[in-house]
Amino acid sequence: MRVDLLRYVAGLWMCLIWPALASAEAVPLMTDRQPLFSLAPSVSAPRGSASLFAGRGEASLFAPWPEALAVPLPARLSRAGADAARRIRDLIAKAEAGPDGYDAVQWGARIPPPQRPTRLTLAQIDQWIRDTPNQPHAIGRYQFIPKTLRWLVARLGLPPETRFTPGIQDRLANLLLADAGLEAALSGEMDQRTFMRNLARTWAGFPLPNGQSYYEGFAGNKATMSWQKFEARIARILS
């Protein structure tokens, strides 16, 4: 009797349950890249660069986000901090954006924005994201994905009519750099490796000490420079 019951259960498994499992689509462990320190960046990048994260954009860029408003904005960058931020932004652009710079759009976006990103308002970018689901939406020199962009827009209180100009993109990137500990790294309160790791967690083109991206292998991500080069560049910037 017990043997017959076991055979029945095994037969039921093979006939009904196993085919359902075998036909199910694989679900990735990570469905989006999160901005660092607030959620965890970005993000996607143009052809030939590192980040290939597809922003989902479920919510509008201007939807209320109380958690973002609850995070205090960092103090204005010092003169040394602003100079260091400019140099690090140039390094980010090499790792992420490619030749299109401020007008870069993730190469996997089948439907591009209606105009060059620097000509768009945040409202138009939001509309593009909502009108083109199921494709990557990383945009600009620093390859902001929708969730990261939404977080930054909420924290800075930017209105929908704000143009996605180079100046605005720099301002958004500066906030991420401040969150990563730029001023603390300049003052010596944060060691260089910790700061570099924070940067690597935000921009996938930057490597970890093992030479790989923090997001290595996820959606095609890889570091676009060696650890030695990354370390040397950051050391010069912080010195």
C-alpha positions in Angstrom: 0.0 0.0 0.0 2.8 2.5 1.0 4.8 1.5 -2.1 1.7 2.2 -4.4 1.2 5.6 -2.7 4.8 6.6 -3.3 4.6 5.5 -7.0 1.4 7.5 -7.4 3.0 10.7 -5.9 6.1 10.2 -8.1 3.9 9.8 -11.2 1.9 12.9 -10.3 5.2 14.9 -10.0 6.5 13.8 -13.3 3.2 14.4 -15.2 2.0 17.7 -13.7 4.6 19.6 -11.6 7.9 18.9 -13.4 6.7 20.2 -16.8 5.5 23.4 -15.2 8.9 24.0 -13.6 10.8 23.1 -16.7 8.8 25.6 -18.8 9.1 28.5 -16.3 11.3 31.4 -17.3 14.4 31.9 -15.2 14.1 34.9 -12.9 17.3 36.9 -12.2 18.3 37.4 -8.6 18.6 41.1 -9.3 16.0 42.9 -11.4 17.4 46.4 -11.3 20.5 48.3 -10.1 19.9 50.5 -7.1 21.5 53.8 -6.3 24.2 53.5 -3.7 23.7 54.5 0.0 20.0 55.3 -0.6 18.8 52.2 -2.3 22.2 50.8 -3.8 23.9 52.5 -9.4 23.1 52.6 -12.1 22.7 51.7 -14.6 23.1 51.2 -18.2 25.6 52.5 -20.7 26.2 53.0 -24.4 27.7 50.4 -26.6 31.2 49.5 -25.7 31.0 50.7 -22.1 30.3 48.9 -18.9 26.9 49.3 -17.4 24.0 47.4 -19.0 21.3 47.7 -16.3 17.8 48.1 -17.5 15.9 50.7 -15.5 12.3 49.6 -15.0 10.7 53.0 -14.3 7.6 51.6 -12.7 6.9 55.0 -11.0 7.0 58.5 -12.3 10.2 60.5 -11.7 8.0 62.9 -9.8 6.0 60.4 -7.7 6.2 61.3 -3.9 9.2 59.6 -2.2 9.2 60.4 1.5 12.3 58.3 2.1 14.3 60.5 -0.3 13.2 63.7 1.4 14.2 62.2 4.7 17.8 61.9 3.7 19.7 65.2 4.5 21.4 66.8 1.6 25.2 66.9 2.0 26.9 70.2 2.6 28.0 72.2 -0.5 31.2 70.8 -1.9 34.3 72.7 -0.8 36.6 74.2 -3.5 38.8 71.2 -3.3 35.8 68.9 -3.3 34.4 70.6 -6.4 37.7 70.3 -8.3 38.0 66.6 -7.3 34.4 66.0 -8.3 35.1 67.5 -11.8 38.0 65.2 -12.3 36.2 62.1 -11.0 33.2 63.0 -13.3 35.6 62.9 -16.3 36.8 59.5 -15.1 33.2 58.3 -14.8 32.4 59.5 -18.3 35.3 57.5 -19.7 34.1 54.4 -17.9 30.4 54.8 -18.7 29.3 57.2 -21.4 31.5 56.8 -24.4 31.9 59.5 -27.0 28.2 60.7 -26.7 28.9 62.2 -23.3 26.0 64.2 -21.9 23.8 62.9 -24.8 24.6 59.2 -24.2 21.7 56.7 -24.2 22.1 53.0 -23.3 22.8 51.2 -26.5 20.2 48.5 -25.8 17.3 51.1 -25.9 15.4 50.0 -29.0 13.3 53.2 -28.9 15.6 56.2 -28.2 14.4 59.5 -26.7 12.6 61.9 -29.0 15.5 64.3 -28.9 19.1 64.4 -27.6 19.0 64.1 -23.8 20.4 67.5 -23.2 17.4 69.0 -25.1 14.8 67.2 -23.0 13.2 68.2 -19.8 12.9 65.8 -16.9 9.2 65.5 -17.7 10.0 64.4 -21.3 12.5 61.9 -20.0 9.9 60.6 -17.6 7.4 60.3 -20.5 9.9 58.4 -22.7 10.6 56.0 -19.8 6.9 55.4 -19.3 6.2 55.0 -23.1 9.0 52.5 -23.7 8.8 49.7 -21.0 10.9 46.6 -21.1 14.0 48.3 -22.4 17.1 50.0 -20.8 16.7 53.7 -20.0 20.1 54.7 -18.7 20.8 58.2 -19.9 23.3 61.0 -19.9 27.0 61.3 -19.2 26.7 59.4 -15.9 24.2 56.8 -17.1 21.4 57.4 -14.6 18.8 54.7 -14.5 15.2 55.7 -13.7 15.2 54.6 -10.1 18.5 56.5 -9.4 17.3 59.5 -11.3 14.0 59.5 -9.5 15.9 59.4 -6.1 18.1 62.3 -7.0 15.3 64.4 -8.5 13.3 63.9 -5.3 16.2 64.8 -3.0 16.9 68.0 -4.9 13.3 68.9 -5.5 13.8 69.5 -9.2 10.6 70.5 -11.1 9.4 68.6 -14.2 10.3 71.4 -16.5 14.0 71.2 -15.5 16.2 70.6 -18.6 18.6 67.7 -18.5 21.5 70.0 -19.3 25.2 69.2 -18.7 25.0 71.4 -15.6 22.0 69.5 -14.1 23.7 66.1 -14.9 26.9 67.3 -13.2 24.8 68.4 -10.2 23.1 65.0 -10.0 26.5 63.2 -10.2 28.0 65.5 -7.6 25.3 64.4 -5.1 26.2 60.8 -5.7 29.9 61.6 -5.2 29.1 63.4 -2.0 27.0 60.5 -0.8 30.0 58.2 -1.7 32.1 60.2 0.8 34.2 62.5 -1.4 34.8 65.2 1.2 35.6 62.5 3.8 38.1 60.9 1.4 39.7 64.3 0.7 40.1 65.0 4.5 41.4 61.5 5.3 38.4 60.6 7.4 37.7 57.9 4.8 40.4 55.7 3.4 40.9 55.7 -0.3 40.0 52.0 -0.9 36.6 52.5 0.9 35.9 55.5 -1.3 36.9 53.6 -4.4 34.7 50.7 -3.5 31.8 53.2 -3.0 32.4 54.5 -6.5 32.5 51.0 -7.9 29.2 50.2 -6.3 27.7 53.2 -8.0 29.3 52.9 -11.5 29.9 49.5 -12.9 32.7 50.5 -15.1 34.9 51.0 -12.1 36.7 47.9 -10.8 37.1 46.3 -7.4 40.6 45.2 -6.2 40.2 41.9 -8.1 39.8 43.8 -11.3 36.2 42.9 -11.8 33.1 45.2 -11.7 31.0 45.1 -8.5 28.3 43.9 -10.9 30.5 41.6 -13.0 28.5 39.2 -15.2 25.1 40.8 -14.4 23.5 42.0 -17.7 26.9 42.0 -19.4 28.6 44.3 -17.0 32.4 44.5 -16.7 35.0 46.9 -15.5 36.4 49.1 -18.2 39.7 49.9 -16.6 42.2 48.0 -14.4 42.4 48.4 -10.7 45.9 49.8 -10.9 44.8 52.6 -13.3 41.7 53.3 -11.2 43.8 53.4 -8.0 46.4 55.7 -9.5 43.9 58.1 -10.9 41.9 58.4 -7.6 45.2 58.8 -5.7 46.2 61.7 -7.8 42.8 63.3 -7.5 42.7 63.0 -3.7 46.3 64.1 -3.1 
